[in-house]
Amino acid sequence: MKKCSLYSKLFIGGLSISFLVACSSNQTTSSSSQSVSEVNNFAFVQKANENVENIWYVIEDSNDDYQLSKDDEIENVYLTKNGMMDVYYVGSLPGEEPLTLSFLKDKSNSEIKELVRQRGEAYISSFLETLSQSTKPSIDDLLNKPVKATVETDSTGNTVVEEKIHYADFDLDSDNNFVPGGESYNIFNSTISGYIYDTYYVGYAGNGTTKSSFLVISAPNENVSISFDTLDTENVSEE
């Protein structure tokens, strides 16, 4: 996975992110939820366009084994519904434990969303406090933004081999002030699935600059699978 994100900007602002060592089990990868139980196969934007809120987790492969692990740190959380997306940066602040997949164990969707919102607001607030500029962006600038993905196809133009998922971020203006309206992205080129405790996850995988990263969602059982979005899906275009 390749990305530009607020994480690098926050590092400049003096904040740091730590990572835990992972343990993995029963994982599968291949090339190629709340409402997930209704279908056996789906894709990210397809699901995000539906009138049901879904929780997606962007996580870093903590021990670089290309498998989901309970101690993989959650970097971002996307809440999607009706073609719109809320982006929450949930990285750990100094003195705070990272939010990992193990933290989600035995929590309801409402509990997870409340935790995500609290972590996200604290993370952004801490970042904004480091800025000396008079006018500052806010967490609201990262919420309720249109879902967007671009895909790359093979030589036939018929099979999607890579998906780039765009999400809201802050940007820098000509005076090096942080402003709303920025955009970052994740690039994924394979799928992944596996159990963490008794929860089954499915999602996308890709190679980052230092470690692999995943975008996953919980699913009811192993009969559920995920694929890349197709060009006939609303909010999806060709790279």
C-alpha positions in Angstrom: 0.0 0.0 0.0 1.3 3.4 -0.9 -0.1 6.4 1.0 0.2 10.1 1.7 -1.3 10.9 5.1 -1.7 13.1 8.1 0.6 10.7 10.0 3.7 12.1 8.3 2.4 15.6 8.9 1.8 14.8 12.6 5.3 13.5 12.9 6.5 16.9 11.7 4.4 18.4 14.4 6.2 16.4 17.0 3.8 13.6 17.6 5.0 10.0 17.4 3.4 6.7 16.6 4.5 3.4 18.1 3.9 -0.2 16.9 3.4 -3.5 18.8 4.7 -6.9 17.9 2.0 -9.2 16.4 0.8 -12.7 16.6 -1.1 -14.3 13.7 -3.3 -17.3 13.0 -5.5 -18.8 10.3 -4.9 -16.3 7.6 -5.4 -16.4 3.8 -4.3 -13.9 1.1 -5.1 -13.9 -2.6 -4.5 -11.8 -5.6 -7.1 -10.1 -7.0 -19.8 -6.0 9.1 -22.7 -4.7 10.0 -24.4 -5.4 6.7 -21.8 -7.9 5.5 -24.0 -10.8 6.5 -26.5 -9.9 3.7 -24.1 -10.9 0.9 -21.3 -13.5 0.3 -19.1 -11.2 -1.8 -18.7 -7.4 -1.9 -16.3 -4.6 -2.5 -15.3 -1.5 -0.6 -17.1 1.3 -2.6 -20.0 -1.0 -3.4 -20.6 -1.4 0.4 -19.9 2.2 1.1 -22.6 3.3 -1.3 -25.3 1.3 0.6 -27.7 2.8 3.2 -26.0 1.0 6.0 -23.2 2.3 8.2 -20.0 0.1 8.0 -16.8 0.3 10.0 -13.6 -0.2 8.1 -10.1 -0.4 9.7 -6.8 0.6 8.1 -4.1 -1.3 10.0 -0.4 -1.8 9.7 1.2 -5.2 9.5 3.2 -5.0 12.7 5.5 -8.0 12.2 5.6 -7.8 8.4 4.3 -11.3 7.8 1.5 -10.2 5.5 -1.1 -11.6 7.8 -3.7 -10.1 10.2 -2.5 -10.1 13.8 -4.3 -9.2 17.0 -1.6 -6.6 17.8 -1.7 -4.9 14.4 -2.2 -1.2 15.1 -5.2 0.5 13.7 -4.1 3.8 11.9 -7.4 5.1 10.5 -11.0 4.1 10.7 -13.6 4.8 8.0 -17.3 5.0 8.7 -19.2 4.7 5.4 -22.8 5.1 4.4 -24.7 6.3 1.4 -21.5 7.0 -0.6 -20.1 9.2 2.2 -17.2 8.6 4.5 -16.0 9.8 7.9 -12.2 9.5 8.4 -10.8 9.2 11.9 -7.1 9.2 12.6 -6.7 7.0 15.7 -3.0 6.7 16.1 -1.6 6.7 19.7 -0.6 9.9 21.4 2.5 10.0 23.7 1.8 7.9 26.8 -1.2 6.2 25.2 -1.4 2.6 24.1 -1.9 2.0 20.4 -5.4 1.0 19.3 -5.1 -2.6 18.0 -7.5 -5.3 16.7 -7.3 -6.9 20.2 -9.1 -3.8 21.6 -12.1 -4.6 19.5 -12.7 -8.0 21.2 -16.2 -8.3 22.7 -17.1 -4.7 21.8 -20.4 -3.8 20.1 -20.5 -1.7 17.0 -21.8 1.3 19.0 -18.9 0.9 21.6 -16.4 0.7 18.8 -17.7 3.8 17.1 -17.7 5.7 20.4 -14.1 4.6 21.0 -13.1 5.6 17.5 -14.7 9.1 17.7 -13.0 9.7 21.1 -9.6 8.6 19.8 -10.0 10.5 16.6 -11.0 13.8 18.2 -8.2 13.6 20.7 -5.6 12.8 18.0 -6.6 15.7 15.8 -6.9 18.1 18.7 -3.4 17.2 19.8 -2.2 17.9 16.3 -4.0 21.2 15.9 -2.5 22.4 19.2 0.9 22.2 17.6 0.0 24.7 14.9 0.7 28.4 15.4 -1.4 29.6 12.5 -4.4 31.8 13.4 -7.0 29.9 11.4 -7.0 26.1 11.8 -8.8 23.2 10.2 -11.0 21.0 12.3 -12.0 17.3 12.5 -15.2 18.3 10.8 -13.2 18.8 7.6 -12.5 15.0 7.6 -16.2 14.0 8.0 -19.0 13.3 5.6 -16.8 13.4 2.5 -17.7 11.5 -0.8 -16.3 8.0 -1.1 -13.9 7.8 -4.0 -11.8 5.0 -5.6 -9.7 4.6 -8.7 -8.8 1.3 -10.1 -6.2 -0.1 -12.4 -7.1 -2.9 -14.8 -5.1 -5.6 -16.6 -4.2 -5.5 -20.3 -7.7 -6.6 -21.3 -9.4 -3.7 -19.4 -11.8 -6.2 -17.8 -10.1 -7.3 -14.6 -9.2 -4.9 -11.8 -5.8 -5.6 -10.4 -5.3 -2.7 -8.1 -7.6 -0.3 -6.2 -6.7 3.2 -4.8 -9.0 4.4 -2.1 -9.0 8.1 -1.5 -9.8 9.8 1.8 -9.9 13.3 3.3 -6.8 14.8 4.8 -5.5 18.3 5.5 -3.4 20.1 2.9 -0.6 22.7 3.0 -1.2 26.1 1.3 1.5 28.3 -0.2 2.3 29.7 3.2 2.7 26.2 4.7 -0.4 26.5 6.7 -2.6 23.4 7.2 -6.0 23.9 5.4 -9.0 21.7 4.7 -9.5 20.0 1.3 -6.5 17.7 1.2 -6.7 14.2 0.0 -4.6 11.1 0.7 -4.9 7.5 -0.5 -4.2 3.9 0.1 -3.3 1.5 -2.7 -4.2 -2.2 -2.5 -3.4 -5.1 -4.9 -4.6 -8.2 -3.1 -7.2 -9.4 -0.6 -6.8 -10.8 2.9 -8.9 -12.7 5.4 -8.6 -14.4 8.8 -9.7 -14.7 12.4 -8.7 -12.5 15.3 -10.1 -14.3 18.3 -13.6 -15.2 17.2 -14.1 -12.4 14.8 -13.6 -13.0 11.1 -12.2 -10.2 9.0 -12.0 -9.7 5.2 -10.3 -6.9 3.3 -7.6 -5.6 1.0 -3.8 -5.7 1.4 -1.0 -3.7 -0.1 2.7 -2.9 0.3 3.5 0.3 2.1 6.8 2.2 2.2 8.0 0.3 5.2 5.4 -2.3 6.1 2.3 -3.9 4.5 -1.1 -2.4 5.3 -4.6 -3.7 5.3 -8.1 -2.3 5.0 -10.5 -4.8 6.7 -14.1 -5.1 8.0 -15.6 -7.7 10.3 -17.7 -10.5 8.7 -20.0 -13.1 10.1 -18.1 -16.2 8.8 -15.7 -17.7 6.3 -18.3 -17.8 3.6 -18.0 -14.1 3.1 -15.3 -12.8 0.7 -14.2 -9.4 -0.8 -13.1 -8.4 -4.2 -12.1 -5.2 -5.9 -14.6 -2.7 -7.1 -15.6 -2.6 -10.7 -15.8 0.3 -13.1 -19.6 0.2 -13.3 -19.8 1.0 -9.5 -20.8 4.6 -8.6 -17.8 6.6 -7.2 -15.3 4.3 -9.0 -13.2 5.4 -12.0 -10.2 4.1 -13.9 -6.7 5.2 -13.0 
